[in-house]
């Protein structure tokens, strides 16, 4: 009996030593990653890191955490961020924040995301490179703000990224934003679709991406995604009231990020979409009649009353919509 007691004491001591070493290593890896970002010109703020989770999990609590890349307009801030992983495999990592905010550049429309109960779950392959096997981001509440205020709210938004079993460079991405409430600006532009049949806004997207190399710790240390070689859009669907948009297709990208391929676009009730474009100022009133005539010809060609079926073609660095030249194709610039 005495030997059993001593054995339990020794095992408990070894377990405690392993937990302390693993938690310290987790903290050291995080500190090294943040130092790398500082050296790259990022602004990093961190008040303190506390260890917790004994005996079954490794946990670091970050207080007053904020990072920003001024050169690209990227930023993330969380007053409290908990990083945890099971003690037997630190590669299954979870990050939780009661509240968080992020700034994202979106061309001429920079966005600010405000999140409640943010959670990110990562699954990493065992090995020195720690390839990303899967990641799921979710929040109980999301607000998206533009320069002129609130754009939309989403309840229980969720995004999942999963490595394909057939090739380590291929990832399946699903975006499911949950219940959406448009903000005042979108209601002004799109009209009060909530009062029409099917008025609850709908948005979903599923696609497959092929990167130049797998997502791993090297990508995290560099702070950039690998080049995208190919993109397959399985479906992108958006609807509000009587207006609906859809897209599917496949593109490849050369080393300069120039696309080649076809995206098939579907529009339901395109006249209402023109009304929205005119209200938003994207379509000058002087051009409304010309654009209306052209789209009616395309509608007649497709044979769907009130609908448009259009191919957006990218080839030789140029793009065309339904055979109409639109000019140089935009380059895909990695964030």
The 8 nearest C-alpha neighbors of each residue, nearest first, counted from 0:
[[1, 3, 2, 4, 5, 6, 7, 8],
 [0, 2, 4, 3, 5, 6, 7, 8],
 [3, 1, 5, 0, 4, 6, 7, 8],
 [2, 4, 6, 0, 1, 5, 7, 8],
 [5, 3, 1, 7, 6, 2, 8, 0],
 [4, 6, 8, 2, 7, 3, 9, 1],
 [7, 5, 3, 9, 4, 8, 2, 10],
 [6, 8, 10, 4, 5, 9, 11, 3],
 [9, 7, 5, 11, 6, 10, 12, 4],
 [8, 10, 12, 6, 11, 7, 5, 13],
 [11, 9, 13, 7, 12, 8, 14, 6],
 [12, 10, 14, 8, 9, 13, 7, 15],
 [11, 13, 9, 15, 10, 14, 16, 8],
 [14, 12, 16, 10, 15, 11, 17, 9],
 [13, 15, 11, 17, 12, 16, 10, 18],
 [16, 14, 18, 12, 13, 17, 11, 19],
 [15, 17, 13, 19, 14, 18, 20, 12],
 [18, 16, 14, 20, 15, 19, 21, 13],
 [19, 17, 15, 21, 16, 20, 22, 14],
 [20, 18, 16, 22, 17, 21, 23, 15],
 [21, 19, 17, 23, 18, 22, 24, 16],
 [22, 20, 24, 18, 23, 19, 17, 25],
 [23, 21, 25, 19, 24, 57, 20, 18],
 [22, 24, 26, 20, 25, 21, 27, 19],
 [25, 23, 27, 21, 26, 22, 28, 20],
 [24, 26, 22, 28, 23, 27, 21, 29],
 [27, 25, 23, 29, 24, 28, 30, 22],
 [26, 28, 24, 30, 29, 25, 23, 31],
 [29, 27, 31, 25, 30, 26, 24, 32],
 [28, 30, 32, 26, 31, 27, 33, 25],
 [31, 29, 27, 33, 32, 28, 34, 26],
 [30, 32, 34, 28, 29, 33, 27, 35],
 [31, 33, 29, 35, 30, 34, 220, 28],
 [32, 34, 36, 30, 35, 31, 37, 29],
 [35, 33, 37, 31, 36, 32, 30, 38],
 [36, 34, 32, 38, 33, 37, 31, 39],
 [35, 37, 39, 33, 41, 38, 34, 32],
 [38, 36, 41, 34, 40, 39, 35, 42],
 [37, 39, 35, 36, 40, 34, 41, 33],
 [40, 38, 36, 37, 41, 35, 34, 221],
 [41, 39, 37, 38, 36, 42, 68, 69],
 [42, 40, 68, 37, 36, 67, 39, 43],
 [41, 43, 67, 66, 37, 68, 40, 44],
 [44, 42, 66, 65, 41, 37, 67, 45],
 [43, 45, 65, 64, 66, 46, 42, 63],
 [46, 44, 64, 63, 47, 62, 65, 43],
 [45, 47, 63, 62, 44, 64, 48, 61],
 [48, 46, 62, 45, 61, 49, 63, 60],
 [47, 49, 61, 60, 59, 62, 50, 46],
 [50, 48, 60, 59, 51, 47, 61, 58],
 [49, 51, 59, 58, 60, 48, 22, 52],
 [52, 50, 58, 53, 59, 49, 57, 60],
 [51, 53, 56, 58, 57, 54, 55, 50],
 [54, 52, 55, 56, 51, 57, 18, 15],
 [53, 55, 56, 52, 18, 15, 86, 14],
 [56, 54, 53, 86, 85, 52, 57, 87],
 [57, 55, 85, 86, 52, 84, 53, 54],
 [58, 56, 84, 83, 52, 22, 86, 85],
 [57, 59, 83, 51, 52, 82, 50, 56],
 [58, 60, 50, 82, 49, 81, 48, 51],
 [59, 61, 81, 49, 48, 80, 82, 50],
 [62, 60, 48, 80, 79, 47, 64, 81],
 [63, 61, 79, 47, 64, 46, 78, 45],
 [62, 64, 78, 46, 45, 79, 77, 65],
 [63, 65, 45, 77, 44, 62, 78, 76],
 [64, 66, 76, 44, 75, 43, 77, 63],
 [67, 65, 43, 75, 42, 74, 44, 76],
 [68, 66, 74, 42, 73, 41, 69, 75],
 [67, 69, 41, 73, 70, 71, 72, 74],
 [70, 68, 72, 71, 67, 73, 41, 42],
 [69, 71, 68, 72, 73, 40, 41, 67],
 [72, 70, 69, 73, 68, 104, 334, 103],
 [71, 73, 69, 104, 70, 68, 103, 74],
 [74, 72, 68, 103, 102, 67, 71, 69],
 [73, 75, 67, 102, 101, 66, 68, 72],
 [76, 74, 101, 66, 65, 100, 67, 102],
 [75, 77, 65, 100, 99, 64, 101, 66],
 [76, 78, 99, 79, 64, 80, 98, 65],
 [77, 79, 63, 62, 64, 76, 80, 98],
 [80, 78, 62, 77, 61, 96, 63, 81],
 [79, 81, 96, 61, 95, 60, 77, 82],
 [82, 80, 60, 95, 94, 59, 61, 83],
 [83, 81, 94, 59, 58, 93, 60, 80],
 [84, 82, 58, 57, 93, 92, 81, 59],
 [83, 85, 92, 89, 57, 56, 91, 93],
 [86, 84, 56, 87, 88, 89, 57, 55],
 [85, 87, 56, 57, 55, 88, 89, 84],
 [86, 88, 85, 89, 55, 56, 84, 90],
 [89, 87, 90, 85, 86, 91, 84, 125],
 [90, 88, 84, 91, 85, 86, 92, 87],
 [89, 91, 123, 88, 92, 122, 84, 125],
 [92, 90, 122, 89, 84, 121, 123, 88],
 [91, 93, 84, 121, 90, 83, 120, 89],
 [94, 92, 120, 83, 119, 82, 121, 84],
 [95, 93, 82, 119, 81, 118, 120, 83],
 [94, 96, 118, 81, 117, 80, 119, 93],
 [95, 97, 80, 117, 98, 116, 79, 99],
 [98, 96, 116, 115, 117, 95, 99, 79],
 [99, 97, 115, 96, 114, 116, 77, 117],
 [98, 100, 77, 114, 76, 113, 96, 115],
 [99, 101, 113, 76, 112, 75, 114, 77],
 [100, 102, 75, 112, 74, 111, 76, 103],
 [101, 103, 111, 74, 73, 110, 112, 75],
 [102, 104, 110, 73, 109, 105, 111, 72],
 [105, 103, 109, 72, 106, 110, 73, 102],
 [106, 104, 109, 108, 107, 103, 110, 72],
 [105, 107, 108, 104, 109, 103, 110, 72],
 [106, 108, 105, 109, 104, 110, 146, 145],
 [107, 109, 105, 106, 110, 145, 104, 146],
 [110, 108, 104, 105, 103, 145, 107, 106],
 [109, 111, 145, 103, 144, 102, 104, 108],
 [110, 112, 102, 144, 101, 143, 103, 145],
 [111, 113, 143, 101, 100, 142, 102, 114],
 [114, 112, 100, 142, 141, 99, 143, 111],
 [115, 113, 141, 99, 98, 140, 100, 117],
 [114, 116, 98, 140, 117, 97, 139, 138],
 [117, 115, 97, 138, 139, 96, 98, 118],
 [116, 118, 138, 96, 115, 95, 137, 114],
 [119, 117, 95, 137, 94, 136, 138, 116],
 [118, 120, 136, 94, 93, 135, 121, 95],
 [119, 121, 93, 135, 134, 92, 94, 118],
 [122, 120, 134, 92, 91, 133, 93, 123],
 [121, 123, 91, 133, 132, 90, 131, 134],
 [124, 122, 131, 90, 132, 129, 130, 91],
 [123, 125, 130, 129, 132, 126, 131, 122],
 [126, 124, 129, 123, 90, 127, 130, 128],
 [127, 125, 129, 128, 124, 130, 123, 90],
 [126, 128, 129, 125, 130, 216, 124, 215],
 [127, 129, 126, 130, 216, 215, 217, 125],
 [130, 128, 124, 215, 126, 123, 127, 216],
 [131, 129, 215, 124, 123, 128, 214, 132],
 [130, 132, 123, 214, 215, 133, 122, 124],
 [131, 133, 162, 123, 122, 161, 124, 130],
 [134, 132, 161, 122, 160, 131, 121, 162],
 [135, 133, 121, 160, 120, 159, 122, 161],
 [134, 136, 159, 120, 119, 158, 160, 137],
 [137, 135, 119, 158, 157, 118, 159, 120],
 [138, 136, 157, 118, 156, 117, 158, 135],
 [137, 139, 117, 116, 140, 155, 156, 115],
 [138, 140, 155, 116, 154, 115, 156, 137],
 [141, 139, 154, 115, 138, 114, 155, 153],
 [142, 140, 114, 153, 152, 113, 154, 143],
 [141, 143, 152, 113, 112, 151, 144, 153],
 [142, 144, 112, 151, 150, 111, 149, 152],
 [143, 145, 149, 111, 150, 148, 110, 142],
 [144, 146, 110, 148, 147, 150, 149, 109],
 [145, 147, 148, 144, 109, 108, 110, 149],
 [148, 146, 145, 149, 144, 184, 150, 108],
 [147, 149, 144, 145, 146, 150, 184, 182],
 [148, 150, 144, 182, 151, 143, 145, 183],
 [151, 149, 182, 144, 143, 181, 185, 145],
 [152, 150, 181, 182, 143, 180, 149, 142],
 [151, 153, 142, 180, 141, 179, 143, 181],
 [154, 152, 179, 141, 178, 140, 177, 156],
 [153, 155, 140, 178, 177, 156, 139, 141],
 [154, 156, 139, 177, 138, 140, 157, 153],
 [176, 157, 155, 177, 137, 154, 138, 175],
 [158, 156, 137, 175, 176, 136, 174, 155],
 [157, 159, 174, 136, 173, 135, 175, 137],
 [160, 158, 135, 173, 172, 134, 136, 161],
 [159, 161, 172, 134, 133, 171, 135, 170],
 [162, 160, 133, 171, 170, 132, 163, 134],
 [161, 163, 170, 132, 169, 133, 167, 171],
 [164, 162, 170, 169, 165, 166, 161, 167],
 [163, 165, 166, 162, 167, 169, 161, 170],
 [164, 166, 163, 167, 169, 162, 168, 170],
 [167, 165, 168, 169, 163, 164, 162, 170],
 [166, 168, 169, 213, 162, 163, 165, 164],
 [167, 169, 213, 210, 212, 166, 209, 170],
 [170, 168, 209, 163, 166, 167, 208, 162],
 [169, 171, 162, 208, 163, 161, 207, 172],
 [170, 172, 207, 161, 160, 206, 162, 208],
 [173, 171, 160, 206, 205, 159, 207, 170],
 [172, 174, 205, 159, 158, 204, 175, 206],
 [173, 175, 158, 204, 203, 157, 176, 205],
 [174, 176, 203, 157, 177, 156, 158, 173],
 [156, 175, 177, 157, 153, 174, 178, 155],
 [178, 176, 156, 155, 154, 175, 153, 179],
 [177, 179, 154, 153, 176, 180, 155, 200],
 [180, 178, 153, 152, 200, 177, 181, 154],
 [179, 181, 152, 151, 153, 182, 178, 200],
 [182, 180, 151, 185, 150, 186, 152, 179],
 [181, 183, 150, 151, 149, 185, 184, 186],
 [184, 182, 186, 185, 187, 181, 149, 150],
 [183, 185, 187, 186, 182, 150, 188, 149],
 [186, 184, 188, 187, 182, 183, 189, 181],
 [187, 185, 190, 183, 189, 184, 188, 191],
 [186, 188, 184, 185, 190, 189, 183, 191],
 [189, 187, 275, 185, 279, 186, 278, 190],
 [190, 188, 275, 186, 185, 187, 191, 192],
 [191, 189, 186, 187, 192, 188, 275, 185],
 [190, 192, 193, 186, 194, 189, 187, 195],
 [193, 191, 240, 198, 195, 194, 239, 190],
 [192, 194, 198, 191, 195, 199, 240, 239],
 [193, 195, 192, 198, 191, 196, 240, 197],
 [194, 196, 198, 240, 192, 193, 197, 241],
 [197, 195, 198, 240, 241, 194, 193, 192],
 [196, 198, 240, 199, 195, 239, 241, 193],
 [197, 199, 193, 240, 195, 192, 196, 239],
 [198, 200, 197, 193, 239, 201, 240, 179],
 [201, 199, 239, 238, 179, 198, 202, 180],
 [202, 200, 238, 237, 199, 239, 203, 179],
 [203, 201, 237, 236, 238, 176, 200, 204],
 [204, 202, 175, 236, 174, 235, 237, 201],
 [205, 203, 235, 174, 234, 173, 236, 206],
 [206, 204, 173, 234, 233, 172, 174, 232],
 [205, 207, 232, 233, 172, 231, 171, 173],
 [206, 208, 171, 231, 170, 230, 172, 232],
 [209, 207, 230, 170, 169, 229, 210, 171],
 [210, 208, 169, 229, 168, 228, 227, 230],
 [211, 209, 227, 212, 168, 228, 226, 225],
 [210, 212, 226, 225, 228, 227, 209, 168],
 [213, 211, 210, 168, 225, 214, 226, 167],
 [214, 212, 168, 167, 215, 210, 130, 211],
 [213, 215, 131, 130, 218, 212, 216, 225],
 [216, 214, 130, 129, 217, 218, 131, 128],
 [215, 217, 219, 218, 129, 128, 220, 130],
 [216, 218, 220, 219, 215, 221, 128, 214],
 [219, 217, 221, 216, 215, 220, 223, 224],
 [220, 218, 216, 222, 217, 221, 215, 223],
 [219, 221, 217, 222, 218, 32, 216, 35],
 [222, 220, 218, 219, 223, 217, 36, 35],
 [221, 223, 219, 220, 218, 224, 36, 217],
 [224, 222, 221, 218, 334, 225, 219, 333],
 [223, 225, 218, 333, 226, 334, 222, 214],
 [226, 224, 211, 210, 212, 227, 223, 218],
 [225, 227, 211, 210, 228, 224, 333, 254],
 [228, 226, 210, 229, 209, 211, 225, 252],
 [227, 229, 252, 210, 209, 251, 211, 226],
 [230, 228, 251, 209, 250, 227, 208, 252],
 [229, 231, 208, 250, 249, 207, 251, 232],
 [230, 232, 249, 207, 206, 248, 233, 250],
 [233, 231, 206, 247, 248, 234, 249, 230],
 [232, 234, 206, 247, 205, 231, 248, 235],
 [235, 233, 247, 205, 232, 204, 246, 236],
 [234, 236, 204, 246, 245, 203, 205, 247],
 [237, 235, 245, 203, 202, 244, 234, 204],
 [236, 238, 202, 244, 201, 243, 245, 203],
 [239, 237, 243, 201, 200, 242, 244, 240],
 [240, 238, 200, 198, 242, 192, 241, 199],
 [239, 241, 198, 192, 195, 197, 242, 196],
 [240, 242, 239, 268, 243, 196, 195, 197],
 [243, 241, 268, 267, 239, 240, 238, 271],
 [244, 242, 238, 267, 237, 266, 239, 241],
 [245, 243, 266, 237, 265, 236, 238, 267],
 [244, 246, 236, 265, 235, 264, 237, 266],
 [247, 245, 264, 235, 263, 234, 265, 262],
 [246, 248, 232, 234, 233, 263, 262, 235],
 [249, 247, 262, 232, 261, 263, 231, 233],
 [248, 250, 231, 230, 260, 232, 261, 262],
 [251, 249, 260, 230, 259, 229, 258, 231],
 [250, 252, 229, 259, 258, 228, 230, 260],
 [253, 251, 258, 228, 256, 257, 229, 259],
 [252, 254, 256, 255, 257, 258, 228, 251],
 [255, 253, 256, 252, 257, 226, 228, 227],
 [254, 256, 253, 257, 330, 252, 331, 332],
 [257, 255, 331, 330, 252, 253, 254, 258],
 [256, 258, 330, 252, 253, 255, 316, 331],
 [259, 257, 252, 251, 250, 313, 256, 260],
 [258, 260, 313, 314, 251, 250, 252, 257],
 [261, 259, 250, 313, 249, 312, 251, 314],
 [262, 260, 312, 311, 248, 249, 313, 263],
 [261, 263, 248, 311, 247, 310, 264, 249],
 [262, 264, 310, 247, 246, 309, 248, 311],
 [265, 263, 246, 309, 245, 308, 310, 262],
 [266, 264, 308, 245, 307, 244, 246, 309],
 [265, 267, 244, 307, 306, 243, 269, 268],
 [266, 268, 306, 243, 242, 269, 305, 244],
 [269, 267, 305, 242, 270, 306, 271, 266],
 [268, 270, 272, 271, 267, 266, 306, 273],
 [271, 269, 273, 272, 268, 274, 305, 291],
 [270, 272, 274, 273, 269, 268, 275, 242],
 [273, 271, 269, 275, 270, 274, 276, 242],
 [272, 274, 276, 270, 275, 271, 277, 269],
 [273, 275, 271, 277, 272, 276, 278, 270],
 [276, 274, 189, 272, 188, 278, 273, 277],
 [277, 275, 273, 279, 281, 282, 274, 278],
 [276, 278, 282, 280, 274, 275, 279, 281],
 [279, 277, 275, 280, 276, 188, 274, 187],
 [278, 280, 276, 277, 188, 281, 275, 282],
 [279, 281, 277, 278, 282, 276, 283, 275],
 [280, 282, 276, 279, 277, 283, 278, 275],
 [283, 281, 277, 276, 280, 284, 287, 286],
 [282, 284, 285, 286, 277, 280, 281, 287],
 [285, 283, 287, 286, 282, 277, 288, 280],
 [284, 286, 283, 287, 288, 289, 282, 290],
 [287, 285, 289, 284, 283, 288, 290, 282],
 [288, 286, 284, 290, 289, 285, 291, 283],
 [287, 289, 291, 290, 286, 292, 285, 284],
 [290, 288, 292, 286, 291, 287, 293, 285],
 [289, 291, 293, 287, 292, 288, 294, 286],
 [290, 292, 288, 294, 289, 293, 287, 295],
 [293, 291, 295, 289, 290, 294, 288, 296],
 [292, 294, 290, 296, 295, 291, 289, 297],
 [295, 293, 297, 291, 296, 292, 298, 290],
 [296, 294, 298, 292, 297, 293, 291, 299],
 [295, 297, 299, 293, 294, 298, 300, 292],
 [296, 298, 294, 300, 295, 299, 301, 293],
 [297, 299, 295, 301, 307, 296, 300, 294],
 [300, 298, 302, 296, 297, 301, 295, 303],
 [299, 301, 297, 298, 302, 296, 303, 295],
 [302, 300, 298, 299, 303, 308, 297, 307],
 [301, 303, 299, 300, 298, 304, 306, 307],
 [304, 302, 306, 301, 305, 298, 307, 299],
 [305, 303, 306, 302, 298, 299, 307, 268],
 [306, 304, 268, 267, 303, 269, 298, 307],
 [307, 305, 267, 303, 304, 266, 268, 298],
 [308, 306, 266, 298, 265, 309, 301, 267],
 [307, 309, 265, 264, 301, 266, 306, 310],
 [310, 308, 264, 321, 263, 307, 265, 311],
 [309, 311, 263, 321, 262, 320, 312, 264],
 [310, 312, 320, 262, 261, 319, 263, 309],
 [313, 311, 261, 319, 318, 310, 260, 320],
 [312, 314, 318, 259, 260, 317, 258, 261],
 [313, 315, 259, 316, 317, 318, 312, 260],
 [316, 314, 317, 313, 259, 318, 258, 328],
 [315, 317, 328, 314, 327, 257, 313, 318],
 [318, 316, 327, 328, 314, 315, 326, 313],
 [319, 317, 313, 328, 312, 325, 326, 327],
 [318, 320, 324, 312, 323, 325, 322, 311],
 [319, 321, 311, 323, 322, 310, 312, 324],
 [322, 320, 310, 309, 323, 319, 311, 297],
 [321, 323, 320, 319, 324, 310, 312, 311],
 [322, 324, 320, 319, 321, 325, 318, 311],
 [325, 323, 319, 326, 318, 322, 320, 317],
 [326, 324, 319, 318, 323, 320, 327, 317],
 [325, 327, 317, 324, 318, 328, 319, 316],
 [328, 326, 317, 316, 318, 329, 325, 324],
 [327, 329, 317, 318, 316, 326, 330, 313],
 [330, 328, 327, 331, 257, 258, 316, 256],
 [331, 329, 257, 256, 332, 328, 258, 255],
 [330, 332, 256, 333, 257, 329, 258, 252],
 [333, 331, 330, 334, 256, 255, 226, 329],
 [332, 334, 331, 224, 226, 223, 225, 227],
 [333, 223, 332, 224, 71, 104, 222, 73]]
